[in-house]
Amino acid sequence: MFAKLIKFLKEVKIEVSKVSYPSRKELWTSTGVVIVFSAILSLFIYAFDLLFSRALIAVLR
């Protein structure tokens, strides 16, 4: 059992060494893109929600 665990941990170490991490600049750029996209999407959803709720109120009156 311990041999399998040791083999697994060695393989994990090998795989982690293959990972490429983004630079600080790339990370901030990607974060900015996600924040801007999330804000735009939330405004889009808000606008449709407002539109549909007013349409529903108008239909129910």
C-alpha positions in Angstrom: 0.0 0.0 0.0 2.8 2.4 0.9 4.6 1.6 -2.4 1.5 2.8 -4.4 1.3 5.9 -2.3 4.9 6.7 -2.9 4.6 6.0 -6.6 1.5 8.3 -6.7 3.3 11.1 -5.0 6.3 10.9 -7.3 4.0 11.0 -10.3 2.2 14.0 -8.8 5.6 15.8 -8.4 6.4 15.1 -12.1 3.0 16.4 -13.3 3.2 19.5 -11.1 6.6 20.3 -12.6 5.0 20.4 -16.0 2.5 23.1 -15.0 3.1 26.5 -16.5 1.8 29.3 -14.3 0.8 32.7 -15.8 2.9 35.8 -15.1 1.6 38.5 -12.8 0.7 40.7 -15.8 -1.2 37.9 -17.5 -3.0 37.1 -14.3 -4.1 40.7 -13.8 -5.2 41.0 -17.4 -7.2 37.8 -17.2 -8.8 38.9 -14.0 -9.7 42.3 -15.5 -11.3 40.6 -18.5 -13.4 38.3 -16.2 -14.5 41.3 -14.1 -15.5 43.4 -17.1 -17.3 40.5 -18.8 -19.2 39.7 -15.5 -20.3 43.3 -15.2 -21.5 43.5 -18.8 -23.3 40.2 -18.4 -25.0 41.3 -15.2 -26.2 44.5 -16.8 -27.5 42.5 -19.7 -29.4 40.2 -17.4 -30.7 43.1 -15.3 -32.0 44.9 -18.5 -33.9 41.8 -19.6 -35.3 41.1 -16.2 -36.5 44.7 -16.0 -38.0 44.4 -19.5 -39.8 41.2 -18.8 -41.1 42.2 -15.4 -42.6 45.4 -16.8 -44.1 43.5 -19.7 -45.6 41.0 -17.2 -47.0 43.8 -15.1 -48.5 45.4 -18.2 -50.1 42.1 -19.3 -51.6 41.4 -15.8 -53.2 44.8 -15.5 
